[in-house]
Amino acid sequence: MRTRRARVRTTCAEYLLPHARETVFWARRLTAAFLTRNLAGGAASGDPADACLIVTELVANVTRHTRSSCRLRLCVSAGTLTVEVSDDSPGRPRFRPPGPGDESGRGLLIVCALARTLDVLDTPTGGKTIRATLSAVRPRGPGPVPPAATWPGRATAFR
């Protein structure tokens, strides 16, 4: 008797985005177009708004805190969407508690609450990649509680 292995379809797209004011706008549009093409086929059924918000926050952090262009990579496979944003800056993202009147400082907290996992990986060129994964079905309950200190080491994962 022969058994057949189920094939898992993986679809990826990668975009190199310049360091410019309109980069966040284009990253959001490219993500929405990718999700429209790939979620319609049933590869994953997560909320596209969550993915667009995660991309917006991560790309905005690159344009705000570095002088680097960024690489946006999106992959859908087996009910999971992976979002990766890479830059050339060696600086690590930091969680900091925002004050009640602050207009910024909540982006990574939002990403952490929406993503199933959040990793920071060093690249061979001295930069970093922030990887967020979203599952097809969002888990119930609050997201992980992020640490108050800077992310140490090569990779940090939450959840």
Backbone bond lengths (Angstrom), bond angles and torsions (degrees), N, CA, C in turn:
res aa  C-N    CA-C-N  psi(-1)  N-CA   C-N-CA  omega(-1)  CA-C   N-CA-C  phi
1 M - - - 1.450 - - 1.520 108.82 -
2 R 1.279 115.70 129.84 1.457 120.99 178.11 1.519 109.68 -97.27
3 T 1.301 114.10 138.69 1.459 118.01 175.04 1.511 108.39 -109.19
4 R 1.279 114.33 146.87 1.462 119.64 178.33 1.507 109.03 -106.68
5 R 1.282 113.71 135.48 1.460 119.98 177.49 1.522 108.71 -86.51
6 A 1.298 115.95 130.94 1.459 119.41 178.43 1.519 109.46 -67.39
7 R 1.298 114.84 134.62 1.460 119.58 178.72 1.521 109.84 -88.22
8 V 1.293 114.42 133.02 1.452 120.20 176.73 1.521 106.89 -101.59
9 R 1.274 115.85 120.93 1.458 120.92 -179.05 1.523 108.79 -85.46
10 T 1.326 115.30 125.92 1.457 121.28 176.80 1.522 108.57 -116.73
11 T 1.306 115.92 128.74 1.449 121.47 177.38 1.522 107.79 -123.30
12 C 1.334 116.18 127.55 1.463 121.04 -179.24 1.521 110.26 -128.87
13 A 1.307 114.96 153.26 1.462 122.50 172.52 1.514 107.01 -140.42
14 E 1.312 115.79 144.11 1.462 120.99 -179.72 1.527 108.83 -133.05
15 Y 1.320 115.57 134.77 1.457 121.25 -177.22 1.527 108.91 -130.16
16 L 1.316 116.67 133.31 1.458 121.65 173.29 1.524 106.77 -98.02
17 L 1.322 116.11 119.14 1.465 121.88 -174.09 1.528 110.35 -113.06
18 P 1.322 117.20 136.06 1.464 119.90 -179.11 1.530 111.41 -74.86
19 H 1.319 115.15 163.45 1.461 120.48 174.52 1.529 106.66 -83.66
20 A 1.313 115.94 95.07 1.464 121.82 -176.86 1.527 108.83 -150.94
21 R 1.310 114.83 163.15 1.464 120.49 -177.63 1.530 112.30 -62.90
22 E 1.328 116.94 -36.61 1.462 120.41 -176.42 1.533 113.81 -85.45
23 T 1.309 117.85 2.36 1.462 121.68 -178.19 1.530 112.15 -59.72
24 V 1.303 118.16 -40.35 1.470 120.99 -179.17 1.530 110.00 -64.01
25 F 1.308 116.44 -41.37 1.465 121.12 177.96 1.524 110.26 -58.36
26 W 1.341 116.48 -48.94 1.462 120.05 -177.88 1.529 111.85 -68.26
27 A 1.306 117.88 -36.66 1.462 120.51 177.50 1.526 110.33 -61.46
28 R 1.317 116.97 -42.57 1.462 121.71 179.06 1.529 110.93 -64.38
29 R 1.341 116.77 -42.81 1.475 120.58 179.34 1.520 111.87 -66.19
30 L 1.329 116.51 -42.75 1.463 120.10 178.96 1.529 110.86 -63.89
31 T 1.320 116.72 -38.77 1.459 121.19 178.05 1.526 110.75 -65.50
32 A 1.309 116.47 -45.46 1.472 119.98 179.53 1.526 110.71 -61.24
33 A 1.328 117.61 -41.38 1.467 120.98 178.88 1.533 110.66 -65.52
34 F 1.330 116.97 -43.43 1.468 121.03 178.39 1.519 110.52 -60.36
35 L 1.316 117.34 -45.47 1.459 121.36 -178.09 1.524 111.43 -68.25
36 T 1.314 117.42 -36.68 1.459 120.92 178.08 1.522 110.06 -61.84
37 R 1.335 116.48 -43.01 1.469 120.58 179.26 1.519 112.43 -69.58
38 N 1.320 117.64 -38.75 1.460 120.44 -168.29 1.518 115.30 -100.76
39 L 1.305 119.08 -24.30 1.461 119.20 177.30 1.515 111.39 -82.45
40 A 1.328 116.56 -21.87 1.467 120.17 178.90 1.522 110.97 -64.78
41 G 1.335 117.12 -28.99 1.455 120.83 -179.54 1.505 113.41 -80.90
42 G 1.321 118.91 0.04 1.453 121.71 177.20 1.518 113.75 85.74
43 A 1.348 117.90 10.87 1.463 119.56 -179.44 1.517 111.07 -64.57
44 A 1.308 116.97 -34.31 1.458 122.12 175.79 1.524 106.44 -153.88
45 S 1.306 116.86 153.57 1.461 118.46 -176.45 1.523 111.94 -125.97
46 G 1.320 117.23 25.13 1.449 120.87 179.30 1.515 111.67 -69.26
47 D 1.287 116.33 175.43 1.454 121.86 -179.04 1.523 109.35 -80.39
48 P 1.334 118.63 115.77 1.466 120.92 179.63 1.531 112.51 -61.60
49 A 1.327 117.60 -27.96 1.462 119.96 179.31 1.526 110.86 -64.93
50 D 1.335 117.61 -36.83 1.465 120.75 176.97 1.524 110.48 -62.78
51 A 1.328 116.73 -45.05 1.471 120.63 179.88 1.519 110.81 -63.41
52 C 1.322 117.28 -42.72 1.474 120.04 179.46 1.522 110.95 -64.49
53 L 1.319 117.62 -38.10 1.464 120.78 178.50 1.529 111.00 -66.86
54 I 1.323 116.96 -41.32 1.469 120.32 177.98 1.526 110.41 -62.34
55 V 1.330 117.27 -45.63 1.469 120.82 177.95 1.522 110.35 -60.98
56 T 1.309 116.70 -44.23 1.469 120.83 179.34 1.522 111.17 -57.44
57 E 1.318 117.08 -48.75 1.469 120.69 -177.63 1.530 111.87 -65.83
58 L 1.335 117.53 -44.36 1.467 119.66 -177.15 1.525 112.09 -69.06
59 V 1.326 117.65 -41.89 1.469 120.31 178.91 1.533 110.27 -69.89
60 A 1.317 117.45 -37.12 1.471 120.13 176.58 1.526 110.97 -61.31
61 N 1.336 117.31 -37.89 1.463 120.29 177.40 1.522 111.11 -63.10
62 V 1.328 117.53 -39.25 1.469 119.99 178.39 1.526 110.13 -64.16
63 T 1.328 117.01 -47.61 1.466 118.97 -177.39 1.527 112.22 -69.17
64 R 1.312 117.00 -27.77 1.466 119.88 -178.38 1.536 113.29 -85.04
65 H 1.335 116.90 -37.97 1.465 119.90 -170.63 1.526 115.03 -107.45
66 T 1.331 118.08 -2.80 1.468 119.70 179.07 1.523 109.29 -132.08
67 R 1.319 114.89 174.41 1.474 121.24 173.10 1.519 109.73 -112.99
68 S 1.291 115.88 21.65 1.453 123.54 -172.47 1.525 111.35 -101.99
69 S 1.327 115.24 152.02 1.459 118.90 165.63 1.531 106.44 -72.57
70 C 1.307 117.51 173.90 1.457 118.17 178.77 1.521 110.36 -136.78
71 R 1.311 114.43 158.53 1.454 122.10 177.01 1.521 106.88 -114.36
72 L 1.319 115.75 125.62 1.455 122.38 177.31 1.520 107.19 -107.62
73 R 1.321 116.61 124.80 1.460 121.78 179.14 1.518 107.89 -125.63
74 L 1.342 115.73 129.05 1.458 122.87 -179.98 1.524 108.46 -122.72
75 C 1.331 117.06 131.45 1.469 121.72 177.85 1.522 109.50 -135.76
76 V 1.330 115.43 135.99 1.460 122.09 173.61 1.516 106.93 -117.20
77 S 1.324 116.52 126.35 1.458 121.49 179.17 1.521 109.36 -156.61
78 A 1.301 116.30 130.23 1.464 123.16 173.95 1.526 113.49 47.60
79 G 1.319 116.64 48.12 1.454 119.44 176.25 1.515 115.05 77.38
80 T 1.330 117.50 10.88 1.462 121.48 179.97 1.521 109.94 -124.37
81 L 1.310 116.23 134.13 1.460 121.92 172.75 1.515 107.65 -105.50
82 T 1.321 116.75 127.85 1.460 122.04 176.77 1.520 108.38 -111.96
83 V 1.322 116.02 128.76 1.458 123.29 176.99 1.521 107.10 -114.61
84 E 1.327 117.20 125.48 1.462 121.71 176.44 1.516 108.90 -125.46
85 V 1.313 115.63 131.89 1.460 121.87 175.02 1.522 106.84 -125.14
86 S 1.333 115.84 120.92 1.466 121.57 -177.58 1.513 110.09 -116.86
87 D 1.339 115.64 148.93 1.463 121.30 174.05 1.520 108.77 -144.37
88 D 1.334 116.16 173.96 1.466 121.81 -176.82 1.515 113.95 -94.01
89 S 1.309 117.73 -0.38 1.458 121.04 -177.13 1.529 110.92 -80.97
90 P 1.336 117.15 134.84 1.466 119.35 177.78 1.536 112.69 -78.00
91 G 1.325 117.98 -13.00 1.465 121.35 -178.34 1.516 111.59 -62.36
92 R 1.318 116.48 137.25 1.460 122.74 -179.10 1.530 110.03 -91.36
93 P 1.326 117.49 144.68 1.466 119.40 175.17 1.527 110.08 -65.33
94 R 1.315 115.48 147.74 1.463 120.57 -179.86 1.517 109.65 -128.22
95 F 1.309 115.22 138.89 1.458 120.17 169.55 1.512 106.67 -86.92
96 R 1.301 116.24 132.37 1.456 119.75 174.24 1.516 107.20 -137.13
97 P 1.315 116.34 139.71 1.464 117.49 -179.07 1.531 110.17 -71.69
98 P 1.323 117.55 121.06 1.466 119.91 178.67 1.524 110.25 -76.26
99 G 1.321 114.51 146.55 1.452 119.77 174.88 1.517 110.26 -75.09
100 P 1.316 118.15 162.69 1.475 120.89 -176.89 1.525 113.19 -61.55
101 G 1.331 118.14 -28.18 1.458 120.55 -179.38 1.522 113.85 -98.71
102 D 1.319 117.89 -0.19 1.465 120.89 -179.05 1.522 110.90 -69.10
103 E 1.344 115.59 138.13 1.458 120.45 178.13 1.522 112.43 -90.60
104 S 1.318 117.98 -7.24 1.461 120.57 179.14 1.525 108.95 -140.42
105 G 1.340 115.66 177.56 1.447 119.87 177.55 1.519 114.43 104.71
106 R 1.331 116.90 6.99 1.466 119.62 -178.09 1.528 113.43 -112.62
107 G 1.329 117.87 0.26 1.460 122.28 -173.63 1.515 114.08 -58.52
108 L 1.327 117.59 -49.89 1.464 119.58 -179.76 1.528 111.85 -67.84
109 L 1.319 117.05 -30.71 1.467 119.76 175.89 1.530 110.55 -65.78
110 I 1.324 116.17 -38.49 1.465 120.99 177.78 1.525 110.05 -66.13
111 V 1.338 115.95 -46.74 1.470 120.54 179.29 1.522 110.04 -59.30
112 C 1.303 116.57 -44.18 1.471 121.85 -179.41 1.534 111.02 -62.36
113 A 1.312 117.24 -36.51 1.462 120.81 -179.38 1.525 112.12 -73.47
114 L 1.333 117.81 -31.76 1.463 120.84 -176.81 1.527 113.77 -88.92
115 A 1.325 116.79 -30.03 1.464 120.72 -174.77 1.520 111.63 -84.87
116 R 1.326 115.72 148.77 1.464 120.58 173.63 1.520 109.89 -72.83
117 T 1.343 116.82 -42.31 1.466 121.75 174.17 1.526 108.77 -136.16
118 L 1.317 115.36 155.09 1.455 122.37 176.66 1.518 107.16 -139.65
119 D 1.335 116.61 121.69 1.461 122.39 -177.69 1.517 109.56 -124.74
120 V 1.316 115.92 148.82 1.466 122.47 171.04 1.521 106.55 -120.22
121 L 1.328 115.82 120.71 1.455 121.72 -176.79 1.519 110.19 -120.46
122 D 1.328 116.89 137.22 1.453 121.04 174.20 1.523 108.78 -76.22
123 T 1.344 116.75 142.55 1.462 120.57 176.18 1.525 108.93 -98.42
124 P 1.323 118.29 157.95 1.467 120.98 179.85 1.532 113.42 -61.89
125 T 1.333 117.09 -21.56 1.465 120.95 -178.03 1.520 113.08 -89.86
126 G 1.324 117.99 3.23 1.461 120.93 178.23 1.511 114.66 98.42
127 G 1.306 117.91 -1.77 1.456 121.11 177.54 1.517 110.52 -93.94
128 K 1.340 115.71 -152.41 1.463 120.48 -178.83 1.514 109.95 -148.89
129 T 1.309 114.72 159.85 1.459 122.87 173.26 1.522 107.38 -126.24
130 I 1.314 115.96 129.10 1.460 121.78 173.44 1.530 105.62 -100.68
131 R 1.322 116.66 122.48 1.465 121.47 -178.08 1.518 109.15 -117.48
132 A 1.324 115.26 124.67 1.461 121.61 175.10 1.520 108.05 -119.46
133 T 1.317 116.66 135.85 1.458 120.24 175.33 1.519 109.30 -116.33
134 L 1.301 114.74 142.43 1.459 121.96 177.60 1.516 107.31 -122.69
135 S 1.312 116.68 134.97 1.453 119.87 178.69 1.520 109.43 -90.98
136 A 1.329 114.42 164.92 1.460 119.84 -179.82 1.522 111.10 -64.40
137 V 1.323 116.62 -34.51 1.454 121.40 178.58 1.519 107.53 -118.07
138 R 1.308 116.39 118.90 1.460 120.01 -179.41 1.516 110.24 -69.14
139 P 1.347 117.40 134.70 1.463 119.50 178.42 1.529 110.54 -69.39
140 R 1.304 115.04 151.34 1.465 119.43 176.72 1.518 109.77 -80.95
141 G 1.307 114.99 153.85 1.457 119.11 177.35 1.514 111.79 97.36
142 P 1.326 116.79 172.27 1.458 121.01 -177.09 1.526 111.36 -72.08
143 G 1.329 115.01 159.00 1.462 120.95 177.12 1.512 110.27 -75.94
144 P 1.324 116.37 -175.80 1.456 120.09 -178.99 1.523 111.18 -69.30
145 V 1.290 115.58 153.46 1.456 120.52 175.73 1.517 107.30 -89.35
146 P 1.342 118.36 115.35 1.457 120.34 -176.35 1.520 111.66 -73.09
147 P 1.334 116.89 153.02 1.456 119.76 177.58 1.519 110.61 -71.47
148 A 1.317 115.86 155.78 1.460 120.24 -179.61 1.524 111.37 -82.07
149 A 1.322 117.65 -19.55 1.465 120.99 -176.20 1.526 110.83 -93.83
150 T 1.321 115.50 173.73 1.456 122.20 176.69 1.516 109.83 -66.82
151 W 1.325 116.29 146.73 1.451 120.71 176.67 1.514 110.01 -64.20
152 P 1.337 119.73 122.43 1.443 121.18 177.95 1.523 111.14 -93.60
153 G 1.304 115.92 168.91 1.451 121.84 168.67 1.509 115.32 70.79
154 R 1.322 114.54 -171.31 1.453 121.52 -176.09 1.525 112.65 -73.94
155 A 1.289 116.87 -48.41 1.455 120.05 -176.90 1.527 108.68 -138.67
156 T 1.290 114.68 140.76 1.448 120.14 176.74 1.515 107.19 -126.68
157 A 1.283 118.41 132.90 1.452 121.66 179.29 1.518 109.21 -123.26
158 F 1.313 115.65 145.44 1.437 122.23 176.00 1.513 107.27 -116.20
159 R 1.319 117.31 146.24 1.462 126.07 -178.29 1.472 110.24 75.05
